[in-house]
Amino acid sequence: MDEKKDFVMVTVSGPDQPGITSSFSRILVDNQVEIVDIEQASLQDFLGLSFLLDMSGAKQSKDGVLKDLLFEASRLRLTLNFRLFSEKEMKARNSKNLFILTYFGQTQALAEISNILAEENANIEMISNLTRHCAMCVELTINVNQAKNLSRLKSRVLAKSHELNIDLALQKMEAYRKNKRLVFFDMDSTLVDMEIIDEMAKRAGVFKEVSRITEKAMRGDIDFEESLTQRVALLKGLKVEELEKIRGDMKLSEGAEDLVDTLKRLGFKLGLVSGGFDYFSDFLREKLGLDFSYANQLEIKNGALTGKVLGKIVDNTYKAKIVNLVSSEQGILLDQTVAIGDGANDVLMLGQAGLGIAYNAKEKLERAANMSLGRARLKNILYILGISEEEMGDWSVCERPI
């Protein structure tokens, strides 16, 4: 018959100083007490240290061990509390379903988000600040094992992030959460701060007609392939010289170039998967030093557009296939991939990736995403990927939270 386990949770708090962990662990070693779990945090030189102890093999009585710990705490000017921990509680503790919720905001954000978590019966296990120079990015480790409805919890916190105009991510706690290696960018209104087809339409004199179809496609009201075919047909006769001017005037989204440079320097593979056109995506691939680009091919004859698209149209489904294809070719697991997009034709791509980021996006896309990211805040992706300010280099200047 198995020996009954005897667990005690010990919590120590007070002024931080070197040698505290060493002092308590030495007492435990001398008494043959094993540490089952341990957690320590220090905030403004104030320490919080918790041990979950298995007392079943202790050399002396449980009371004797606790007396030694209390004496040591008094010597170090610390407060020590303890409580018994049942085997039932241990089983519940070991069956946790942990998620990481990361947000970029101030005290109001914490108040609002923690209230939602409480209402959904999700318990906050740990709170940590990911930046050193200002309270910009906060990470909550939450246990959703008893949560009423995980899908509703996600919808509520993402909706709250919109209401507060902050960025927020919700990811499952797993080994690959901070081990991403491959990033897929959408192009229009994501890596580039413009809808290129609208610029083409302006020069072709059909802007109103094209923009109406574009808006329907972005909302998901009409099939993307059909909308693209209709819009390109309206561009028939547009000269290549006009395309060159648009290409020369392309404006990157704020922070995009720094984001790309940082990720490349850290060894990430990066590329474009766009429902736009290769005339522009190939140019960006060369300009930014990306590893790959996929987009639709415009038919050009006699120096002008014919109004047709050649080959397979890069739509919602094909974008997801590209994520699978490139991941396989690179020998990278899907859990280690990131996809960033803004429209309805990015839904499957974001759902396929290990981390799907909805950038300044419509509500439909956010349902498939792990992260809601506001316009011109691409830097926040680095924090979500676990990249430190030191690794960001010159781009790590801490800004005031939004």
URHURA-V135934 format. One record per residue. N is the residue number from 0. PHI is phi in whole degrees, 0 to 359 (none if undefined). PSI is psi as a letter, one per 20 degrees, with the letter a starting at -180 (none if undefined). OMEGA is omega in degrees with one decimal (999 if undefined). Layout:
# URHURA-V135934
n: {N & N}
phi: {PHI & PHI}
psi: {PSI & PSI}
omega: {OMEGA & OMEGA}
This chain:
# URHURA-V135934
n: {0 & 1 & 2 & 3 & 4 & 5 & 6 & 7 & 8 & 9 & 10 & 11 & 12 & 13 & 14 & 15 & 16 & 17 & 18 & 19 & 20 & 21 & 22 & 23 & 24 & 25 & 26 & 27 & 28 & 29 & 30 & 31 & 32 & 33 & 34 & 35 & 36 & 37 & 38 & 39 & 40 & 41 & 42 & 43 & 44 & 45 & 46 & 47 & 48 & 49 & 50 & 51 & 52 & 53 & 54 & 55 & 56 & 57 & 58 & 59 & 60 & 61 & 62 & 63 & 64 & 65 & 66 & 67 & 68 & 69 & 70 & 71 & 72 & 73 & 74 & 75 & 76 & 77 & 78 & 79 & 80 & 81 & 82 & 83 & 84 & 85 & 86 & 87 & 88 & 89 & 90 & 91 & 92 & 93 & 94 & 95 & 96 & 97 & 98 & 99 & 100 & 101 & 102 & 103 & 104 & 105 & 106 & 107 & 108 & 109 & 110 & 111 & 112 & 113 & 114 & 115 & 116 & 117 & 118 & 119 & 120 & 121 & 122 & 123 & 124 & 125 & 126 & 127 & 128 & 129 & 130 & 131 & 132 & 133 & 134 & 135 & 136 & 137 & 138 & 139 & 140 & 141 & 142 & 143 & 144 & 145 & 146 & 147 & 148 & 149 & 150 & 151 & 152 & 153 & 154 & 155 & 156 & 157 & 158 & 159 & 160 & 161 & 162 & 163 & 164 & 165 & 166 & 167 & 168 & 169 & 170 & 171 & 172 & 173 & 174 & 175 & 176 & 177 & 178 & 179 & 180 & 181 & 182 & 183 & 184 & 185 & 186 & 187 & 188 & 189 & 190 & 191 & 192 & 193 & 194 & 195 & 196 & 197 & 198 & 199 & 200 & 201 & 202 & 203 & 204 & 205 & 206 & 207 & 208 & 209 & 210 & 211 & 212 & 213 & 214 & 215 & 216 & 217 & 218 & 219 & 220 & 221 & 222 & 223 & 224 & 225 & 226 & 227 & 228 & 229 & 230 & 231 & 232 & 233 & 234 & 235 & 236 & 237 & 238 & 239 & 240 & 241 & 242 & 243 & 244 & 245 & 246 & 247 & 248 & 249 & 250 & 251 & 252 & 253 & 254 & 255 & 256 & 257 & 258 & 259 & 260 & 261 & 262 & 263 & 264 & 265 & 266 & 267 & 268 & 269 & 270 & 271 & 272 & 273 & 274 & 275 & 276 & 277 & 278 & 279 & 280 & 281 & 282 & 283 & 284 & 285 & 286 & 287 & 288 & 289 & 290 & 291 & 292 & 293 & 294 & 295 & 296 & 297 & 298 & 299 & 300 & 301 & 302 & 303 & 304 & 305 & 306 & 307 & 308 & 309 & 310 & 311 & 312 & 313 & 314 & 315 & 316 & 317 & 318 & 319 & 320 & 321 & 322 & 323 & 324 & 325 & 326 & 327 & 328 & 329 & 330 & 331 & 332 & 333 & 334 & 335 & 336 & 337 & 338 & 339 & 340 & 341 & 342 & 343 & 344 & 345 & 346 & 347 & 348 & 349 & 350 & 351 & 352 & 353 & 354 & 355 & 356 & 357 & 358 & 359 & 360 & 361 & 362 & 363 & 364 & 365 & 366 & 367 & 368 & 369 & 370 & 371 & 372 & 373 & 374 & 375 & 376 & 377 & 378 & 379 & 380 & 381 & 382 & 383 & 384 & 385 & 386 & 387 & 388 & 389 & 390 & 391 & 392 & 393 & 394 & 395 & 396 & 397 & 398 & 399 & 400 & 401}
phi: {none & 293 & 290 & 291 & 279 & 230 & 252 & 224 & 263 & 246 & 238 & 242 & 214 & 146 & 300 & 282 & 195 & 296 & 95 & 294 & 299 & 299 & 296 & 289 & 294 & 296 & 299 & 294 & 297 & 299 & 258 & 57 & 258 & 264 & 272 & 275 & 209 & 212 & 211 & 221 & 217 & 229 & 234 & 49 & 66 & 248 & 263 & 232 & 226 & 236 & 242 & 255 & 250 & 263 & 267 & 295 & 252 & 297 & 293 & 243 & 295 & 302 & 299 & 294 & 297 & 296 & 298 & 297 & 293 & 296 & 297 & 294 & 297 & 297 & 298 & 269 & 62 & 243 & 261 & 236 & 234 & 213 & 209 & 288 & 235 & 281 & 296 & 297 & 295 & 296 & 296 & 296 & 296 & 281 & 256 & 293 & 241 & 265 & 234 & 250 & 251 & 244 & 226 & 242 & 184 & 252 & 298 & 300 & 299 & 298 & 298 & 291 & 290 & 296 & 294 & 298 & 300 & 296 & 296 & 267 & 63 & 258 & 264 & 278 & 268 & 204 & 233 & 219 & 263 & 271 & 245 & 264 & 261 & 196 & 281 & 257 & 237 & 239 & 242 & 251 & 266 & 238 & 259 & 256 & 301 & 255 & 296 & 292 & 202 & 296 & 297 & 292 & 303 & 300 & 299 & 292 & 289 & 292 & 297 & 294 & 297 & 293 & 300 & 269 & 56 & 234 & 268 & 210 & 229 & 230 & 231 & 290 & 289 & 204 & 299 & 268 & 302 & 246 & 231 & 283 & 225 & 223 & 235 & 250 & 255 & 288 & 259 & 294 & 60 & 230 & 289 & 251 & 272 & 188 & 261 & 299 & 295 & 291 & 296 & 297 & 295 & 299 & 287 & 267 & 76 & 233 & 299 & 300 & 295 & 289 & 295 & 296 & 290 & 301 & 297 & 297 & 293 & 295 & 280 & 85 & 284 & 228 & 299 & 297 & 300 & 296 & 295 & 294 & 300 & 296 & 291 & 295 & 300 & 290 & 269 & 306 & 97 & 294 & 284 & 299 & 302 & 291 & 297 & 297 & 295 & 297 & 299 & 289 & 262 & 302 & 249 & 288 & 298 & 302 & 88 & 296 & 294 & 295 & 299 & 298 & 300 & 295 & 295 & 297 & 298 & 269 & 93 & 287 & 267 & 228 & 195 & 254 & 230 & 235 & 275 & 273 & 234 & 294 & 303 & 260 & 293 & 295 & 297 & 294 & 301 & 290 & 296 & 264 & 70 & 283 & 272 & 198 & 207 & 231 & 198 & 280 & 257 & 282 & 277 & 236 & 224 & 54 & 75 & 212 & 288 & 269 & 90 & 237 & 250 & 266 & 73 & 291 & 282 & 278 & 252 & 307 & 294 & 292 & 300 & 296 & 296 & 296 & 303 & 295 & 297 & 295 & 301 & 296 & 297 & 275 & 68 & 243 & 292 & 301 & 298 & 260 & 252 & 231 & 233 & 233 & 205 & 231 & 238 & 298 & 281 & 255 & 303 & 291 & 297 & 292 & 292 & 283 & 284 & 296 & 229 & 257 & 244 & 271 & 262 & 46 & 253 & 286 & 302 & 301 & 290 & 296 & 295 & 264 & 261 & 266 & 220 & 253 & 236 & 282 & 299 & 67 & 234 & 295 & 303 & 297 & 300 & 298 & 296 & 297 & 279 & 80 & 272 & 284 & 296 & 297 & 288 & 286 & 70 & 294 & 268 & 267 & 299 & 286 & 262 & 294 & 298 & 273}
psi: {p & q & p & p & q & o & q & p & p & p & p & p & q & a & p & q & q & q & i & g & g & g & g & g & h & g & g & g & g & h & j & l & p & q & o & h & q & q & p & p & q & p & o & l & j & p & q & o & p & p & p & o & p & o & j & h & j & q & h & a & q & g & h & g & g & h & g & g & g & h & g & h & g & g & h & j & l & q & p & p & q & q & q & q & o & r & h & g & h & g & g & h & h & i & k & q & n & p & q & p & o & p & q & n & a & b & h & h & g & g & g & g & g & h & g & g & g & g & h & j & k & p & p & o & h & q & p & q & p & i & q & h & i & q & m & g & p & p & p & p & o & q & o & j & h & j & q & g & o & h & g & h & g & g & g & g & h & h & h & h & h & g & h & i & l & r & q & q & q & o & q & p & o & r & h & j & g & k & l & q & i & p & p & p & p & r & f & p & j & e & h & p & l & q & o & h & h & h & h & g & h & g & h & i & k & k & g & g & g & g & h & g & h & g & h & g & g & h & i & j & h & q & p & g & g & g & h & g & g & g & g & h & h & i & j & p & i & p & q & h & h & h & h & h & g & g & h & h & j & p & p & q & q & p & i & g & g & h & g & g & g & g & h & g & h & j & j & q & p & q & r & p & o & q & j & b & q & h & h & h & h & h & g & h & g & g & g & i & k & r & h & r & p & p & r & q & o & p & p & p & p & k & j & r & q & i & j & q & p & q & a & p & p & n & a & g & g & h & g & h & h & g & g & g & g & g & g & g & h & i & k & p & q & h & i & j & q & p & p & p & r & i & r & h & j & i & g & h & g & h & h & h & q & h & o & p & o & o & o & l & r & q & h & h & h & h & h & i & q & i & p & p & p & r & p & k & l & h & h & i & h & g & g & h & j & k & p & r & h & h & h & h & c & i & j & j & p & p & r & q & q & none}
omega: {-178.2 & 177.0 & 179.4 & -178.5 & -178.5 & -174.1 & 175.9 & 174.2 & 179.8 & 179.7 & -178.4 & 178.1 & 178.9 & -178.2 & -179.8 & 177.8 & 178.6 & 171.7 & -177.0 & -179.5 & 179.3 & -177.5 & -178.1 & -178.9 & 177.2 & 176.6 & -179.5 & 178.2 & -179.2 & -178.4 & 178.7 & 176.1 & -178.1 & 174.4 & 179.5 & -179.5 & -179.5 & 178.9 & -179.3 & 175.6 & 178.3 & -179.8 & 179.8 & 177.4 & 174.2 & -172.2 & 167.1 & -175.2 & -180.0 & 173.9 & 166.0 & -170.2 & 171.1 & -174.2 & -170.9 & -179.9 & -174.8 & -179.8 & 178.2 & -177.4 & 177.8 & 179.1 & 179.9 & 178.5 & -178.9 & 177.3 & 178.5 & 179.9 & 178.7 & 178.5 & -179.7 & 178.4 & 178.7 & 179.5 & -177.7 & 179.7 & -179.8 & 175.1 & -179.7 & 174.6 & 177.6 & 172.7 & 178.5 & -177.4 & -176.7 & 177.0 & 177.6 & 177.5 & 178.4 & 179.3 & 178.0 & 179.8 & -177.6 & -179.1 & -178.4 & 172.2 & -169.5 & 173.1 & 174.4 & 175.9 & -179.1 & 178.2 & -179.3 & -176.7 & -175.4 & -170.7 & -180.0 & 179.1 & 178.8 & -179.4 & -176.8 & -177.1 & 179.8 & 176.7 & 177.1 & -180.0 & 179.1 & 179.9 & 179.9 & 177.2 & 173.9 & -174.4 & 176.7 & -178.7 & -176.3 & 174.3 & 178.0 & 178.2 & -175.2 & 178.8 & -176.7 & -168.3 & 174.0 & -177.1 & -176.4 & -172.8 & -177.3 & -177.4 & 177.4 & 170.0 & -175.2 & 176.1 & -176.7 & -177.0 & -179.6 & -178.0 & -176.7 & -176.1 & -174.4 & 179.4 & 178.6 & 177.1 & 179.8 & -179.1 & -177.4 & -178.3 & 176.9 & 177.1 & 178.7 & 178.9 & 176.1 & -178.5 & -178.4 & -177.0 & 176.0 & 175.5 & -176.2 & 177.6 & 175.8 & -177.0 & 175.4 & 176.8 & -179.9 & -175.1 & -173.5 & -176.6 & 179.9 & 179.6 & 179.5 & -176.1 & -172.3 & -174.6 & 177.5 & 177.3 & 160.2 & -176.7 & -173.4 & -179.7 & 174.8 & 176.0 & 177.3 & -176.3 & 179.5 & 170.0 & -172.5 & -178.0 & 175.7 & 176.4 & 176.8 & -178.3 & 177.9 & -178.2 & 178.2 & 179.2 & -178.1 & -173.4 & -177.0 & -178.4 & -178.0 & -176.8 & 177.3 & 179.5 & 179.0 & -178.3 & 177.4 & -179.5 & -179.3 & 177.6 & -178.6 & -178.2 & 177.0 & 179.9 & -175.7 & -178.4 & 178.9 & -178.4 & -179.9 & 179.4 & 179.6 & -176.1 & -179.6 & 178.1 & 179.4 & -177.2 & -178.7 & 178.1 & 179.1 & -174.5 & 177.7 & 178.3 & 178.4 & 177.4 & 179.2 & 179.3 & 178.7 & -179.6 & 179.1 & -178.1 & -177.8 & -179.1 & 177.4 & 174.4 & -178.7 & 179.5 & -175.1 & -176.7 & 178.0 & 178.2 & 179.9 & -179.1 & -179.3 & -179.0 & 177.9 & -179.2 & -178.8 & 172.0 & 177.3 & 168.6 & -173.5 & 176.2 & -178.8 & 170.4 & -167.3 & 170.1 & 176.0 & -169.4 & -175.8 & 177.3 & -178.9 & -177.8 & 178.0 & 177.5 & 179.0 & 178.8 & 179.8 & -176.9 & -175.7 & -179.6 & 179.4 & -176.0 & -178.5 & 173.5 & 176.9 & 178.9 & -179.8 & -177.7 & 177.1 & 174.3 & -179.7 & 176.6 & 178.4 & 175.0 & -179.3 & 177.8 & 178.2 & -176.8 & -179.3 & 174.7 & -178.7 & 173.5 & -177.4 & 178.7 & 179.7 & 180.0 & -178.0 & -177.7 & -177.2 & 176.3 & 178.8 & 177.9 & 178.7 & 177.1 & 178.3 & -176.9 & -177.7 & 178.8 & 179.7 & -179.6 & -177.8 & -177.7 & -177.5 & 179.5 & 177.9 & 177.5 & -177.8 & -178.6 & 177.8 & 174.9 & -176.5 & -179.8 & -174.2 & -171.9 & -178.1 & 179.7 & 175.1 & -173.5 & -176.5 & 177.9 & 179.9 & 178.4 & -178.7 & -174.9 & 176.7 & 176.4 & 178.5 & -175.9 & 176.7 & -175.3 & 178.4 & -162.3 & 174.3 & -176.1 & -177.8 & -179.5 & -176.5 & 178.5 & 179.0 & -172.2 & 171.8 & -173.7 & 172.7 & -173.8 & -178.6 & -178.8 & 176.3 & 179.0 & -176.8 & -179.9 & -176.4 & 176.0 & -178.1 & 178.1 & 179.8 & 179.5 & 177.3 & -179.0 & -176.3 & 178.2 & 177.6 & 179.5 & 178.3 & 178.3 & -175.4 & -175.8 & -171.5 & -179.9 & -174.1 & 179.1 & 174.8 & 179.5 & -176.8 & 999}
